[in-house]
Amino acid sequence: MEVDELLTICQDERIAVVPFGGGTSVVAGIDAFRQDFSSCVCISLARLDEILDIDEESLTATVQAGVFGPDLEKKLQAKGLTLGHFPQSFEFSTVGGWVATRSAGQQSTGYGRIDENVFGLRASTPSGRITLRSTPATAAGPNPRQLLVGSEGTLGIITQATLRIKRVPEVALPDAWFFPDFHSGATALREIEQSGVRPDIARLSDLNETEFGLAQLGSDIQRKGLLAYLRARGVTTPCMLVLRYDGRKSEARSRRAAGRAIARKNKGVTMGGSPETAWEKHRFSTPYLRDQLMTDGVMVETMETAAPWSRIESLHDTIKQDIEKSLADRGTPALVLCHISHLYSAGCSLYYTVFAKRQQGQEMEQWKAVKTAAGNAMVNNGGTITHHHATGADHAPWLPQETGELWVRMLRAAKAEVDPEGIMNPGKLMNGPEAL
């Protein structure tokens, strides 16, 4: 294979290598760091674009790494199947990128993260090719798939993956609620998930994100009417929750009914399904708004974490306050939005969007202040440094604190075996910069 031959040449010539899929990394995961190498090449996987096999009996699909999300989903849906993996970067990201970064999609609560759905894979390394067979389960020691899934091109280049797929659901039932505060909504989500109701999409916006979303509502009259409706029902500081239940019609309806009972018990006010449908219609368009805002002089940054339910609310407040303080100290007030998504029985993720006036000429210092404040708040208060954006270079300084130095040394030992010259994506994951 050409990838194997390229890696052999790069190792012999000591040329750094950066694998490239769709280019949607937001954590400097594909930046061309050379470190002590004289040159660096980017290896695009765009020509590895074949869907090799769809096994409708075993419900698996074997796909080359350069296949883009929409192309895979179109082919699957033509057969009544779906992967159900829809990250915000879905339109421009690839299967190889998802696997290499342990990607989570907006429907991962129901369909699973990509690391849960990798059934087998193939990777090229400077020391040779790794092929991991597709088996439903094994007791043959630690799972080698999970060492390569999330390796971010530092161990080799993932060229092929076999993924678990599902049949397209008979129905997809939307639902939406407004809660009087973040606590009530978070409690409802925890009870919904832990009771086995299992929504396939779940997204609870805090007060700031709800207000931001309502500001984009069709008209001022609609917005004022909605707020008046909520006030009449005791909701003056609304937090919006959107849900979706996929499956067979009777089963999905039963889960939605159970979820609604829990939402009502926690002071939720029902809004039917239209807010979820509206959110879903525009869910891939936010990055375009970010680009325009940055052009107009606004700093925009996103970051995410995950933590146990018992820590979520205090962590939500701490991260928000520390971000605000880091920017206030630089004389730039911030608007910090957050939502809960990606539910687990033990916890969930928190996803932040930060807006502030861009400090002309000091953009990197401003960004570093925000990133450092948020990263420290996350790992010092029981959260992970990243839930679905991967580590890249931006999050690498916190990896030893999260996993422990011994695990980082174990990763480096594995890298030394498959990449003895250290050419694979230098400066990322366990070989990132020591500090921001």
C-alpha positions in Angstrom: 0.0 0.0 0.0 1.2 3.5 -0.8 0.8 4.7 2.8 3.2 1.9 4.0 5.8 2.9 1.3 5.5 6.6 2.2 6.1 5.9 5.9 9.1 3.8 5.1 10.6 6.6 3.1 9.8 9.2 5.8 11.4 7.1 8.5 14.5 6.5 6.4 14.8 10.2 5.7 13.7 11.4 9.2 10.7 13.4 7.8 7.9 14.2 10.2 4.4 13.0 9.1 1.0 14.5 9.7 -2.0 12.4 8.6 -4.9 14.5 7.1 -8.5 13.5 6.8 -11.1 16.3 6.6 -9.0 18.9 8.4 -11.7 19.8 11.0 -9.5 19.5 14.1 -9.9 22.4 16.6 -7.1 21.4 19.0 -4.1 21.7 16.6 -4.2 18.0 15.9 -3.1 18.4 12.3 -0.7 21.4 12.7 2.6 20.7 11.0 5.0 20.7 13.9 8.5 19.6 12.9 10.2 19.7 16.3 13.7 18.5 15.5 13.0 17.2 12.0 14.3 19.1 9.0 10.9 18.8 7.2 7.3 17.7 7.6 4.9 16.2 5.1 1.1 15.9 5.2 -0.3 12.6 4.0 -3.9 13.1 2.8 -6.1 10.1 2.9 -8.6 11.5 0.4 -8.0 8.7 -2.1 -8.8 6.0 0.5 -12.5 6.6 -0.2 -14.0 3.2 -0.7 -16.8 1.6 1.3 -15.4 -1.9 1.1 -18.2 -4.0 2.6 -21.6 -3.7 4.2 -22.5 -6.8 6.1 -26.2 -6.6 6.6 -26.3 -9.8 8.6 -23.7 -8.9 11.1 -24.5 -5.1 10.9 -21.0 -4.0 10.2 -19.5 -1.7 7.5 -15.8 -1.9 6.5 -14.7 1.5 5.3 -11.5 3.1 4.2 -10.3 6.0 6.3 -10.8 8.8 3.8 -14.6 8.2 3.4 -16.5 11.4 4.4 -19.5 11.2 6.8 -22.2 12.1 4.3 -20.9 9.6 1.7 -21.0 6.8 4.2 -24.4 7.7 5.6 -25.9 8.0 2.1 -24.7 4.5 1.1 -25.9 3.0 4.4 -29.3 4.7 4.3 -29.9 3.4 0.8 -29.9 0.0 2.4 -32.0 1.0 5.4 -29.0 1.3 7.7 -27.2 4.0 9.6 -24.0 4.5 11.6 -25.8 7.3 13.6 -22.6 9.2 14.0 -23.2 12.9 13.5 -20.5 15.2 15.0 -20.9 18.9 14.2 -18.1 18.5 11.7 -20.1 15.7 10.0 -20.2 17.4 6.5 -16.4 17.7 6.3 -14.9 15.0 8.5 -13.8 11.4 7.7 -14.1 8.0 9.2 -10.4 7.9 9.9 -10.5 11.2 11.6 -13.4 10.0 13.8 -11.5 6.9 14.9 -8.2 8.7 15.4 -9.8 11.2 17.7 -12.4 9.1 19.6 -15.1 11.2 18.2 -18.5 11.7 19.7 -21.5 12.7 17.6 -24.6 14.6 18.5 -26.6 11.3 18.6 -24.0 9.4 20.7 -26.3 9.1 23.7 -28.4 6.7 21.6 -26.0 5.4 19.0 -22.7 5.3 20.9 -19.4 7.2 20.5 -17.2 6.0 17.7 -14.8 4.2 20.1 -17.8 2.0 21.1 -18.5 1.2 17.5 -15.1 0.3 16.1 -15.3 -3.5 15.4 -11.9 -3.9 13.7 -9.3 -1.7 12.1 -6.1 -1.5 10.0 -3.2 0.9 10.5 0.1 1.6 8.9 3.1 2.4 11.1 6.8 3.1 10.3 7.5 -0.4 11.8 4.9 -2.2 9.7 1.2 -2.7 9.3 -1.3 -3.5 12.2 -4.4 -5.5 11.3 -6.9 -6.1 14.1 -9.6 -8.7 13.3 -13.3 -8.0 13.6 -14.7 -10.0 16.5 -17.7 -9.1 18.6 -15.8 -9.6 21.9 -12.6 -11.2 23.2 -10.8 -12.0 26.4 -7.4 -12.0 24.8 -5.8 -9.4 27.0 -6.2 -5.6 26.8 -8.1 -4.5 23.7 -5.5 -3.3 21.1 -8.2 -1.4 19.2 -8.5 1.0 22.1 -4.8 1.9 21.9 -5.2 2.9 18.3 -8.6 4.5 18.6 -7.8 8.0 19.8 -4.0 7.8 19.0 -4.4 10.9 16.8 -1.8 9.8 14.2 1.0 9.5 16.8 1.4 5.7 16.5 0.6 5.4 12.8 -2.1 6.1 10.2 -5.4 4.4 10.5 -6.3 3.3 6.9 -9.4 1.2 7.4 -12.1 0.5 10.0 -14.9 -1.9 10.5 -17.8 -0.2 12.3 -20.9 -1.4 14.0 -24.0 -0.1 12.2 -27.8 -0.1 12.9 -31.0 -0.3 11.0 -32.7 3.0 10.3 -35.3 3.5 13.0 -39.0 3.3 12.2 -39.6 6.7 13.8 -37.6 9.6 15.3 -39.8 11.4 17.8 -38.7 14.9 18.8 -39.5 16.5 22.2 -38.6 19.8 23.9 -39.0 21.3 27.4 -38.2 24.5 29.3 -37.0 24.2 32.9 -37.0 27.0 35.5 -33.2 26.5 36.1 -30.2 24.5 35.1 -30.5 22.3 38.2 -34.0 21.1 37.4 -33.1 20.3 33.8 -29.9 18.4 34.8 -31.8 16.4 37.4 -34.4 15.5 34.8 -31.7 14.3 32.4 -30.0 12.3 35.0 -33.2 10.5 35.9 -34.1 10.0 32.3 -30.8 8.3 31.5 -30.5 6.3 34.7 -34.1 5.0 34.4 -33.3 3.4 31.0 -35.4 5.8 28.9 -32.3 6.4 26.7 -33.1 9.4 24.5 -31.0 9.3 21.3 -30.5 13.0 21.3 -30.4 15.0 24.6 -29.2 18.6 24.9 -29.9 20.9 27.8 -28.9 24.6 27.4 -28.1 26.7 30.4 -29.6 30.2 30.8 -27.1 32.0 28.7 -27.2 29.5 25.8 -31.0 29.5 26.0 -31.2 33.3 25.8 -28.7 33.2 22.9 -30.8 30.7 21.0 -34.1 32.6 21.7 -32.5 35.7 20.3 -32.3 34.0 17.0 -36.0 33.0 17.0 -37.9 34.0 14.0 -39.3 37.3 15.2 -39.4 39.6 18.3 -43.2 38.9 18.6 -42.6 35.1 18.7 -39.9 35.5 21.3 -41.9 37.7 23.5 -44.9 35.4 23.2 -42.9 32.4 24.2 -41.4 34.2 27.2 -44.8 35.3 28.3 -46.1 31.8 28.0 -43.2 30.5 30.2 -43.6 33.2 32.8 -47.2 32.3 33.2 -46.1 28.9 34.1 -43.4 30.0 36.6 -40.4 29.8 34.3 -38.6 33.2 34.4 -35.0 32.0 33.8 -35.6 29.3 31.2 -33.2 26.5 30.3 -34.2 24.6 27.1 -33.9 20.9 26.7 -34.3 19.1 23.3 -34.7 15.4 23.0 -35.2 12.8 20.3 -36.4 9.2 20.7 -35.6 6.8 17.8 -36.8 3.2 17.3 -39.9 1.2 16.6 -43.0 3.4 16.9 -44.5 1.8 20.0 -41.2 1.5 21.8 -40.1 5.1 21.0 -43.5 6.4 22.1 -43.2 4.5 25.4 -39.8 5.9 26.1 -40.9 9.5 25.2 -43.9 9.1 27.5 -41.6 8.0 30.4 -39.2 10.8 29.7 -42.1 13.3 29.7 -43.3 12.1 33.1 -39.8 12.7 34.5 -39.6 16.1 32.9 -42.9 17.2 34.4 -41.9 15.9 37.8 -38.8 18.2 37.6 -40.9 21.3 36.8 -40.5 21.1 33.0 -42.9 23.0 30.7 -43.5 21.1 27.5 -43.1 22.7 24.1 -43.9 19.7 21.9 -41.3 18.7 19.3 -40.8 21.9 17.2 -37.8 23.3 19.1 -35.9 20.1 18.6 -36.8 19.9 14.9 -35.6 23.5 14.5 -32.3 22.8 16.3 -31.7 19.7 14.2 -32.3 21.6 11.0 -29.4 24.0 11.7 -27.1 21.8 13.8 -24.2 21.7 11.3 -24.3 25.5 10.6 -22.8 26.9 13.8 -19.1 26.8 12.6 -20.1 29.2 9.8 -21.3 31.7 12.4 -18.1 31.3 14.3 -16.0 32.2 11.2 -18.0 35.3 10.5 -17.8 36.5 14.2 -14.0 36.1 14.2 -13.9 38.1 11.0 -15.9 40.8 12.7 -13.5 41.1 15.6 -15.1 38.6 18.1 -13.0 35.9 19.8 -14.9 32.6 19.7 -13.7 29.4 21.4 -15.4 26.1 22.2 -14.3 23.5 24.7 -15.9 20.5 26.5 -15.5 18.2 29.4 -17.3 15.3 31.0 -17.8 14.5 34.7 -19.9 12.4 37.1 -23.4 13.7 37.7 -22.5 14.6 41.3 -20.0 17.1 40.0 -21.8 18.5 37.0 -23.5 21.6 38.5 -20.5 22.8 40.5 -18.2 22.1 37.6 -20.5 24.0 35.3 -20.4 27.1 37.5 -16.6 26.9 38.3 -15.6 26.6 34.6 -17.9 29.5 33.6 -16.6 31.7 36.4 -13.0 31.0 35.7 -13.4 31.7 32.0 -15.1 35.0 32.8 -12.4 36.0 35.3 -9.6 35.2 32.9 -11.1 37.5 30.3 -12.1 40.2 32.9 -8.5 40.3 34.1 -7.6 41.3 30.5 -10.3 43.9 30.3 -12.6 42.0 28.0 -16.0 40.9 29.4 -17.1 37.5 28.2 -20.3 35.7 27.2 -20.1 32.1 28.2 -22.7 29.6 26.9 -23.0 25.9 28.0 -25.0 22.9 27.3 -25.2 19.3 28.6 -25.1 16.5 26.0 -23.9 12.9 25.6 -25.6 11.2 28.6 -24.2 8.3 30.5 -25.6 6.6 33.6 -22.7 7.9 35.6 -22.4 11.4 34.1 -22.5 13.6 31.0 -20.6 16.1 29.0 -20.5 19.9 29.3 -19.9 21.9 26.1 -18.9 25.6 26.3 -18.9 28.4 23.8 -17.1 31.6 24.7 -17.5 35.0 23.1 -15.4 38.1 23.8 -14.1 41.2 22.0 -10.9 40.2 20.2 -7.8 41.8 21.5 -6.1 43.1 18.4 -2.5 42.1 18.3 -2.9 39.9 21.5 -5.1 37.2 20.1 -2.9 34.3 21.2 -2.4 35.6 24.7 -6.1 36.1 25.1 -6.8 32.6 23.8 -4.2 31.1 26.1 -5.7 32.8 29.1 -9.1 31.4 28.4 -7.8 27.9 27.5 -5.6 27.7 30.6 -8.4 28.9 32.9 -10.9 26.4 31.5 -8.4 23.5 31.3 -7.3 23.9 34.9 -10.9 24.2 36.1 -11.8 21.0 34.3 -9.1 18.7 35.5 -8.8 20.2 39.0 -12.5 19.7 39.7 -13.2 16.1 38.5 -13.6 16.6 34.8 -11.8 15.3 31.7 -9.7 17.7 29.6 -11.6 16.7 26.5 -14.8 14.7 25.8 -14.9 14.7 22.0 -12.4 17.2 20.6 -9.4 14.9 21.3 -6.1 16.0 22.8 -4.0 17.3 19.9 -1.5 19.9 21.0 -3.9 22.2 22.8 -4.9 19.7 25.5 -1.6 17.8 25.8 -0.3 19.8 28.8 -3.1 18.4 30.9 -2.8 14.7 29.8 -0.3 13.7 32.5 -2.5 15.2 35.2 -5.6 13.3 33.9 -4.1 9.9 33.2 -0.9 9.9 35.4 2.7 10.1 34.3 3.1 6.3 34.2 0.4 5.9 31.6 2.0 8.6 29.4 5.3 6.7 29.7 3.4 3.6 28.6 2.1 5.4 25.5 5.6 6.7 24.7 6.9 3.1 25.0 4.3 1.9 22.5 5.2 4.8 20.2 8.9 3.9 20.4 8.1 0.4 19.2 6.0 1.4 16.2 7.6 4.7 15.5 11.3 4.5 16.6 12.3 7.8 14.9 9.3 9.7 16.4 8.1 10.9 13.0 4.4 10.4 13.5 2.5 13.6 14.2 5.0 15.1 16.5 3.9 17.5 19.2 0.5 15.9 19.7 -1.0 13.8 22.5 1.8 12.5 24.8 4.4 14.5 23.0 2.7 17.8 23.2 4.3 21.1 24.5 5.0 21.1 28.2 2.9 24.2 28.8 0.7 26.5 26.9 
